[in-house]
Amino acid sequence: MIEPVFFYSALIISIGAFLAILRVLLGPSVPDRVVGVDTLNTLVVAGMVLLGAAYDRTIYIDIAIVYALLSYIGTLIIARYLQGGLE
């Protein structure tokens, strides 16, 4: 059984993810959408860490670390592309 503190934490992360999805869909410019996707990726990592803590499984935390690294690299590539660096 999951403790209530994990439930409320997951609820807060879900609300943040919903707001990030709104930013991605309604963002007036491309950099706003990139920030929304990056925020959503950060919240996914936080959710994985929360799952790892709730179920006492370290595999979720390991996967979250790898996902965070790939998310960071993806954000750097998108930022470089928006500057016109990739050819």
Secondary structure, DSSP 4 states (H G I P E B T S, - for coil): ---HHHHHHHHHHHHHHHHHHHHHHH-SSHHHHHHHHHHHHHHHHHHHHHHHHHHT-HHHHHHHHHHHHHHHHHHHHHHHHHHT---
